[in-house]
Amino acid sequence: MSGTNTAGRNRTPSPWQSWQWLCAARGGANRWVVLAVLCVSLVLVALDATILHVAVPSVTEDLRPGSIELLWIVDAYPLVCASLLILFGTLGDRVGRRRILLLGYGLFGMASAIAALADNAQVLIAARALLGIGGAMIMPATLSILRQVFPDRRERALAIGIWTAVAAVGAASGPVLGGFLVQHFWWGSVFLINIPLMILILPLGRLLLPESRGAADGPWDVVGALMAAAGVLAVVLGVKRAGADQSFLDAMAFGPLLLGAVLLVLFVRRQKRRAHPLIDMRLFSRAAFTTSVGCIVLAMLALVGLELIAVQYLQLVLNLSPLETGLRLLPLTFAAMAAGGTGSYTLNRIGPRAMVSLGFVLTALAVLLLTLMGQHDRPLLLTAGFVLLGFGLQTTLFAAYESMLSEAPAEAAGGAAAIGETSYQLGAGMGIALLGSVMNAAYAPGLADVPGVSAADSAGAVNSLGEAYQIAAGLGGPAGEALYAAARNSFVTGLHVTLLVSAALLAAGAVMALKLPKTMECQEATEADLDPATQALAPAQPVPAGLIPSPAKPDRALDGRPA
């Protein structure tokens, strides 16, 4: 029996016995230890989604990528990750979630080294895509394990509050850490930070996370997984090309959009027909589940897209250093931590509907406040806007994730986690693509007829504000000054247009959230929900109801009735 001394009851357990008990125990604090490991994993993935943002000007200067290449450098990671979450999430159900997780850690470390040493844009894009594959291996496990380890909704709400706060810390501290590294080393160092985290998390994950599998009935639908991945990538590629060509009717944009839509429709139809689908589409028949997923997409769309543009504004318009830029974003981090820490209490008091709507409204107000930004630094305005932005978005993400996981039954936790993480990553990638496209469309017209600047130089300046500054410096004289001023003015104008579009999307999210339940309904877990494979790890002592994880059970249908 784990933790029991048969030779003598009074002998103090050795440190190794205590460590074994910690790794095997099911009650008490062990579930919080598991949560800590999951949070470290989440930091690893969230950090890499934003740490490159402050390095974009340095990457532009060193590698000289085109505007499309620059977009792919930034969003290849979240888009590839989003497209493969279903594939690796369901593969983990078959071969073991911890196994896929540890393989993801290894790939993440290797891709980070390649990215740090990249000497051209193409290599960097490929490395970012490999990072996306590693992230897709890592992320599905976090939510599915959290859902099973915390079956009691009140405890799970607290755990999700910690989880989302850590996600905010990882995403928002990326620019701070990235700014420090870029200022003191070179842009490739922003990727090397992943390697020490990998050295920490690999042994922790191997020792503390038990192997788990979901329902493995029937063959794994390889065709369906690839179909979903290709569909997501095609849709996003269409959106990116539409932004570059400024027309959704252009063949280069409309073609991928149509192909992606067809593939996703076929994927849904295929899953509905299969006896053992990758994703049980009956989840989407629940209005609260579908609404939560939509709210996650909109919230991430606003956060990541705005953050990238805000970083460029702080560095290229206000002329702040990378480190100063990261420090300016710290209020967003602290506000997000506060929202995550108080989320469980707020959700219990006002319910999911009011909480998600409130978060969207606060975020929209923050975005409208930031439209007052101009070509001169206004630190108090920026701080107030970032505080509202961080608190509002984290409030929305917390309540949406909690509602999504609670709406899905425990036996469908793996599929729900894959859908939630796909929504998170897809929203992030779409935010960069969509808001970046809006920004480019509003920025370009102001550089069309600059006095003394040739058409070729104007076309080059349209690619990015950083490139416009370089061309202006090369021209010198009145023409260079005119191009510099025109590019700066056009960027601020584009920023205002982008903020207004974002505010409209956030208002739509507040209306969408009205479909969520008014109150937080709790249901206690029972000991019957304990997986027999996990019972072997449990200590020989009673486990209180509400503290027992409820893994997937293949013999139950989605509505809880026997299949």
C-alpha positions in Angstrom: 0.0 0.0 0.0 1.4 3.3 -1.0 2.8 5.3 1.9 2.3 2.4 4.4 5.2 0.9 6.4 4.5 -2.8 7.1 7.6 -3.3 9.2 7.0 -0.6 11.7 4.3 2.0 12.0 6.3 4.6 13.9 9.2 4.8 11.3 9.3 8.2 9.6 8.9 7.9 5.8 12.0 8.6 3.8 12.1 11.6 1.4 11.8 9.2 -1.5 8.7 7.5 0.0 7.2 11.0 0.5 8.0 11.9 -3.1 6.4 8.7 -4.3 3.3 9.4 -2.3 3.1 12.9 -3.6 3.3 11.6 -7.2 0.7 8.8 -6.5 -1.8 10.4 -4.1 -5.2 11.4 -5.4 -6.7 13.4 -2.6 -5.4 16.4 -0.7 -3.0 18.8 -2.4 -1.8 16.5 -5.2 -4.4 17.8 -7.7 -2.9 21.3 -7.1 0.6 19.9 -7.8 -0.8 18.6 -11.1 -2.3 22.0 -11.7 1.1 23.6 -11.1 2.8 21.4 -13.7 0.0 22.1 -16.2 0.5 25.8 -15.6 4.2 25.6 -16.3 3.4 23.8 -19.6 0.9 26.6 -20.4 3.5 29.3 -19.7 5.8 27.6 -22.2 3.3 27.8 -25.0 1.7 31.2 -24.2 5.1 32.8 -23.8 6.2 31.8 -27.3 3.0 33.3 -28.8 3.9 36.8 -27.8 7.6 37.0 -27.0 8.5 37.6 -30.6 6.3 40.7 -30.9 8.8 43.2 -29.5 11.5 41.6 -31.7 9.6 42.2 -34.9 11.5 45.5 -35.7 14.9 43.8 -35.1 13.9 40.8 -37.2 12.7 43.2 -40.0 16.1 45.0 -39.9 18.2 41.8 -39.9 16.3 39.4 -42.2 14.5 42.0 -44.4 11.3 39.9 -44.8 8.4 41.1 -47.0 5.1 42.1 -45.5 3.6 38.6 -46.1 6.7 36.9 -44.8 6.6 39.1 -41.7 3.0 38.1 -41.0 3.9 34.4 -41.4 6.9 34.8 -39.1 4.6 36.1 -36.3 1.5 33.9 -36.9 2.8 30.6 -38.4 3.2 29.4 -34.8 -0.4 30.0 -33.6 -2.0 28.9 -37.0 -0.1 25.6 -37.3 -0.8 24.9 -33.6 -4.5 25.6 -34.0 -4.8 23.4 -37.1 -3.2 20.4 -35.4 -4.8 20.5 -32.0 -7.6 18.0 -32.9 -5.1 15.7 -34.5 -2.7 15.5 -31.6 -5.5 15.7 -29.0 -7.2 12.6 -30.3 -3.9 10.9 -30.9 -3.1 11.4 -27.3 -6.3 9.6 -26.4 -5.0 6.5 -28.2 -1.3 6.4 -27.3 -1.2 8.3 -24.1 -1.5 12.0 -23.3 1.7 12.2 -21.3 3.6 10.5 -24.1 2.5 13.1 -26.7 3.1 15.9 -24.1 6.7 14.9 -23.5 7.3 14.5 -27.3 5.9 18.0 -27.7 8.4 19.3 -25.2 11.3 17.8 -27.1 10.1 19.2 -30.4 9.5 22.6 -28.9 13.1 22.7 -27.6 14.6 21.6 -31.0 12.5 24.2 -32.9 13.5 26.9 -30.5 17.2 26.3 -31.3 16.5 26.4 -35.0 14.6 29.6 -34.8 17.3 31.3 -32.7 20.0 30.5 -35.3 17.8 31.3 -38.4 19.7 33.4 -41.0 16.7 34.1 -43.3 13.0 34.5 -43.2 12.2 31.1 -44.7 14.1 29.2 -42.0 12.5 31.3 -39.3 9.0 30.6 -40.7 9.7 26.9 -40.8 11.0 26.9 -37.2 7.9 28.8 -36.1 5.8 26.1 -37.8 7.7 23.4 -35.9 7.0 25.3 -32.7 3.4 25.2 -33.6 3.5 21.4 -34.0 5.1 21.2 -30.6 2.5 23.5 -29.1 -0.3 21.4 -30.6 1.2 18.3 -28.8 1.3 20.2 -25.5 -1.9 22.2 -25.2 -4.8 19.7 -25.4 -3.6 17.8 -22.4 -3.8 20.8 -20.0 -7.5 21.4 -20.2 -8.6 17.7 -20.4 -6.5 16.8 -17.4 -7.7 19.9 -15.5 -11.3 18.9 -16.2 -10.7 15.4 -14.9 -8.7 16.3 -11.8 -11.2 18.9 -10.7 -14.7 17.4 -11.3 -16.2 19.7 -8.6 -17.3 22.9 -10.4 -16.4 25.3 -7.6 -12.9 23.9 -7.2 -12.6 23.7 -11.0 -13.6 27.4 -11.3 -10.7 28.3 -8.9 -8.3 26.1 -10.8 -9.3 27.7 -14.1 -8.9 31.1 -12.6 -5.3 30.2 -11.7 -4.8 28.6 -15.2 -6.1 31.6 -17.1 -4.1 34.0 -14.9 -1.0 32.0 -15.7 -1.8 32.1 -19.4 -2.1 35.9 -19.1 1.2 36.1 -17.3 2.9 34.0 -20.0 1.4 35.9 -22.9 1.8 39.4 -21.4 5.2 38.8 -19.9 6.5 37.7 -23.3 7.0 41.3 -24.5 8.8 42.2 -21.2 11.1 39.3 -21.4 11.5 39.7 -25.1 12.3 43.3 -24.8 15.0 42.7 -22.2 16.6 40.0 -24.4 16.5 42.0 -27.6 18.0 45.1 -25.9 20.8 43.2 -24.3 21.5 40.4 -26.8 19.9 39.7 -30.2 16.5 38.8 -31.5 17.3 35.1 -31.6 17.6 35.0 -27.8 13.9 35.3 -27.5 13.7 31.6 -28.6 16.5 30.4 -26.4 14.5 31.1 -23.3 12.4 28.1 -24.1 15.3 25.7 -23.5 15.7 26.3 -19.7 11.9 25.9 -19.3 12.1 22.6 -21.2 14.9 21.4 -18.9 12.6 22.2 -15.9 9.3 20.8 -17.3 10.5 17.5 -18.8 11.5 15.8 -15.5 8.5 17.4 -13.7 6.1 16.1 -16.3 7.6 12.7 -16.3 7.5 12.3 -12.5 4.3 14.1 -11.6 1.9 13.5 -14.5 0.4 10.0 -14.7 -0.2 8.5 -18.1 -3.8 8.7 -19.2 -5.9 7.8 -22.2 -9.4 8.6 -23.3 -12.0 6.4 -25.0 -10.1 4.5 -27.7 -13.0 2.6 -29.2 -12.8 2.2 -32.9 -9.9 3.2 -35.2 -8.4 6.7 -35.1 -9.8 8.8 -37.9 -6.6 9.9 -39.6 -8.4 11.2 -42.7 -10.7 13.3 -40.5 -7.8 14.8 -38.5 -5.9 15.8 -41.6 -9.1 17.2 -43.1 -9.7 19.4 -40.1 -6.1 20.6 -40.1 -6.1 21.4 -43.9 -9.5 23.2 -43.5 -8.4 25.5 -40.7 -5.1 26.4 -42.5 -6.9 27.0 -45.8 -9.5 29.4 -44.2 -6.8 31.4 -42.4 -4.6 31.5 -45.5 -7.6 33.0 -47.4 -8.1 35.6 -44.8 -4.4 36.5 -44.9 -4.3 36.8 -48.7 -7.5 38.8 -48.7 -5.9 41.3 -46.3 -2.8 41.5 -48.5 -4.8 41.9 -51.8 -7.5 44.1 -50.1 -10.2 42.0 -51.7 -12.0 38.8 -50.6 -13.1 38.2 -54.2 -9.5 37.9 -55.5 -8.8 34.4 -56.7 -5.8 34.0 -54.4 -8.0 34.7 -51.4 -11.3 33.3 -52.4 -9.9 30.0 -53.5 -8.4 29.0 -50.1 -11.4 30.3 -48.3 -13.8 28.2 -50.4 -11.5 25.1 -50.1 -11.2 25.5 -46.3 -15.0 25.9 -45.9 -15.7 22.8 -48.0 -13.1 20.8 -46.0 -14.6 21.8 -42.7 -18.1 21.1 -43.8 -17.0 17.7 -45.0 -15.2 17.1 -41.7 -18.3 17.9 -39.7 -20.4 15.6 -41.9 -17.8 12.8 -41.6 -17.8 13.1 -37.8 -21.6 12.9 -37.6 -21.7 9.7 -39.6 -18.9 7.9 -37.8 -19.7 5.6 -34.9 -16.5 6.7 -33.1 -15.8 10.3 -34.2 -12.8 12.4 -33.3 -15.1 15.1 -32.0 -18.7 14.5 -30.9 -20.6 17.2 -32.8 -23.5 16.9 -30.4 -21.5 19.2 -28.1 -22.3 22.1 -30.5 -26.0 21.4 -30.1 -25.6 22.9 -26.6 -26.0 26.7 -26.9 -23.8 27.4 -23.9 -20.9 25.3 -25.3 -21.1 26.9 -28.8 -21.4 30.4 -27.3 -18.4 29.9 -25.0 -16.2 28.7 -28.0 -17.2 31.8 -30.0 -16.4 34.1 -27.1 -13.0 32.6 -26.7 -12.3 33.2 -30.4 -13.4 36.8 -30.3 -11.5 37.5 -27.1 -8.2 36.1 -28.4 -8.7 37.8 -31.7 -8.8 41.2 -30.0 -6.0 40.5 -27.5 -3.2 39.1 -29.8 -4.0 41.3 -32.8 -4.1 44.5 -30.7 -1.0 43.6 -28.8 1.1 43.2 -31.9 -0.1 46.5 -33.2 0.4 48.2 -29.8 4.0 46.9 -29.6 4.8 48.4 -33.0 3.1 51.7 -32.0 5.1 51.9 -28.8 8.4 51.2 -30.5 8.1 52.9 -33.9 5.8 55.8 -33.1 6.7 56.7 -29.5 10.3 55.5 -30.0 10.4 53.4 -26.9 13.1 50.7 -26.4 12.1 47.0 -26.5 12.5 46.8 -22.7 10.4 50.0 -22.1 7.8 48.6 -24.4 7.5 45.5 -22.4 7.3 47.4 -19.2 4.5 49.6 -20.6 2.5 46.3 -21.1 2.9 45.2 -17.5 -0.3 46.8 -16.3 -2.2 44.5 -18.7 -0.5 41.5 -17.0 -1.3 42.6 -13.5 -4.9 43.4 -14.4 -5.3 40.0 -16.0 -3.9 38.3 -12.9 -6.4 40.2 -10.8 -9.2 39.1 -13.0 -8.1 35.4 -12.9 -7.6 35.5 -9.1 -11.1 36.9 -8.4 -12.8 35.1 -11.3 -14.2 32.2 -9.2 -15.8 34.6 -6.7 -17.3 36.8 -9.4 -18.6 33.8 -11.4 -20.4 32.4 -8.4 -21.9 35.8 -7.6 -23.1 37.0 -11.0 -23.1 33.9 -13.3 -21.5 33.2 -16.7 -23.8 35.4 -18.8 -23.2 38.6 -16.9 -19.5 37.8 -16.4 -18.6 37.2 -20.1 -20.7 40.2 -21.2 -19.1 42.4 -18.6 -15.6 41.4 -19.8 -16.4 42.2 -23.4 -17.9 45.6 -22.5 -14.9 46.5 -20.4 -12.6 45.5 -23.2 -14.5 47.5 -25.8 -14.4 50.6 -23.5 -10.6 50.1 -23.2 -10.2 49.9 -27.0 -12.3 53.0 -27.5 -10.2 54.8 -24.9 -7.0 53.8 -26.7 -8.3 55.6 -29.9 -7.2 58.8 -28.1 -3.6 57.8 -28.6 -1.7 60.0 -31.1 1.9 60.6 -32.1 2.9 61.8 -28.7 3.3 59.7 -25.5 0.4 59.8 -23.1 1.5 57.3 -20.4 -1.6 57.7 -18.1 -4.0 57.1 -21.0 -2.0 54.0 -22.1 -1.9 52.6 -18.5 -5.6 53.1 -18.0 -6.4 51.5 -21.4 -4.2 48.5 -20.8 -5.6 47.9 -17.3 -9.1 47.9 -18.6 -8.0 45.7 -21.6 -6.3 43.1 -19.4 -9.0 42.9 -16.8 -11.8 42.8 -19.3 -10.3 40.1 -21.6 -9.2 37.9 -18.7 -12.7 38.1 -17.2 -14.2 37.0 -20.6 -11.7 34.2 -21.1 -12.1 32.8 -17.6 -15.9 32.6 -17.7 -15.9 31.3 -21.2 -13.5 28.5 -20.5 -15.2 27.6 -17.3 -18.6 27.5 -19.0 -17.3 25.4 -21.9 -15.6 22.8 -19.7 -18.6 22.6 -17.4 -21.1 22.3 -20.2 -19.2 19.3 -21.7 -19.7 16.0 -19.7 -16.6 14.4 -18.2 -16.6 11.6 -20.8 -16.3 14.3 -23.5 -13.5 16.3 -21.8 -10.8 15.4 -24.3 -12.9 16.6 -27.3 -14.0 19.7 -25.4 -10.4 20.6 -24.5 -9.3 20.2 -28.1 -12.1 22.5 -29.3 -11.3 25.1 -26.6 -7.6 25.1 -27.4 -8.3 25.2 -31.1 -10.5 28.2 -30.5 -7.9 29.9 -28.4 -5.1 29.4 -31.0 -7.3 30.1 -34.0 -8.5 33.3 -32.4 -4.9 34.4 -31.8 -3.9 33.6 -35.4 -7.0 35.1 -36.9 -6.5 38.3 -34.8 -3.0 38.8 -36.2 -4.2 38.1 -39.8 -7.5 40.0 -39.7 -6.5 43.1 -37.6 -3.1 43.1 -39.4 -4.9 43.2 -42.7 -7.2 46.0 -41.6 -4.1 47.9 -40.4 -2.3 47.4 -43.7 -5.4 48.5 -45.7 -5.7 51.7 -43.7 -2.0 52.4 -43.6 -1.2 52.1 -47.3 -3.3 54.9 -48.9 -1.4 57.6 -46.9 1.9 56.7 -48.7 0.5 56.8 -52.3 1.5 60.4 -53.2 4.3 61.6 -51.0 6.2 64.6 -52.6 9.7 63.7 -53.9 9.2 60.0 -53.3 9.3 57.6 -56.2 6.6 55.0 -56.8 9.1 52.2 -56.1 10.1 53.7 -52.7 6.4 54.3 -51.8 5.7 50.7 -52.6 8.5 49.6 -50.4 7.3 51.9 -47.6 3.8 50.3 -47.7 5.3 46.9 -46.5 5.7 48.1 -42.9 6.4 51.2 -40.8 9.9 49.9 -40.1 10.7 49.6 -43.7 9.3 53.1 -44.4 11.7 54.5 -41.8 14.6 52.8 -43.5 13.7 54.1 -46.9 13.2 57.6 -45.5 16.6 57.5 -43.9 18.1 56.4 -47.2 16.4 59.2 -49.1 17.4 62.0 -46.6 16.5 65.6 -47.2 13.0 67.0 -47.6 11.8 63.8 -49.4 13.0 61.6 -46.5 11.4 63.8 -43.9 8.1 63.9 -45.9 8.1 60.1 -46.2 8.9 59.7 -42.5 6.0 62.0 -41.4 3.6 60.5 -43.9 4.3 56.9 -42.7 4.0 57.9 -39.0 0.7 59.7 -39.6 -0.7 56.8 -41.7 0.3 54.3 -39.0 -1.6 56.2 -36.3 -4.6 56.5 -38.6 -4.5 52.8 -39.3 -4.2 52.1 -35.6 -7.4 54.1 -34.9 -9.3 52.3 -37.7 -8.1 48.9 -36.3 -9.2 49.8 -32.8 -12.7 50.8 -34.0 -13.0 47.4 -35.9 -11.9 45.6 -32.8 -14.4 47.5 -30.6 -17.2 46.4 -33.0 -16.1 42.8 -32.7 -16.0 43.0 -28.9 -19.5 44.5 -28.8 -20.7 41.6 -30.9 -19.1 39.3 -28.3 -21.1 41.0 -25.5 -24.3 40.3 -27.4 -23.3 36.7 -28.1 -22.7 36.1 -24.4 -26.4 36.6 -23.7 -27.0 33.0 -24.7 -25.0 31.7 -21.7 -26.7 30.6 -18.5 -27.6 33.2 -15.9 -26.3 31.2 -13.0 -23.5 28.8 -12.2 -25.0 25.4 -11.6 -22.9 23.0 -9.6 -23.0 19.2 -9.5 -21.0 17.1 -7.1 -18.8 14.3 -8.4 -19.2 10.7 -7.1 -16.7 8.0 -6.4 -18.3 5.9 -9.2 -16.7 8.3 -11.7 -13.1 7.3 -10.7 -11.2 5.5 -13.4 -10.1 2.0 -12.4 -6.7 2.7 -13.8 -6.3 5.7 -11.6 -7.6 3.9 -8.5 -4.4 1.9 -8.4 -2.5 5.1 -7.7 -4.8 6.2 -4.9 -3.9 5.9 -1.2 -5.7 3.4 0.9 -8.0 5.9 2.5 -11.4 7.4 1.8 -11.5 10.1 -0.8 -14.1 12.8 -0.2 -16.7 13.3 -2.9 -15.9 16.2 -5.1 -12.2 15.6 -5.1 -12.2 12.6 -7.4 -11.4 13.1 -11.1 -13.9 11.8 -13.6 -12.1 10.6 -16.7 -13.7 9.7 -20.0 -15.9 6.5 -19.9 -16.5 5.0 -23.3 -19.6 3.2 -22.2 -21.7 6.3 -21.8 -23.3 8.5 -24.4 -22.9 12.3 -24.4 -26.1 12.9 -22.4 -24.9 10.5 -19.6 -27.2 7.6 -20.5 -25.8 4.1 -21.2 -24.8 3.8 -24.9 
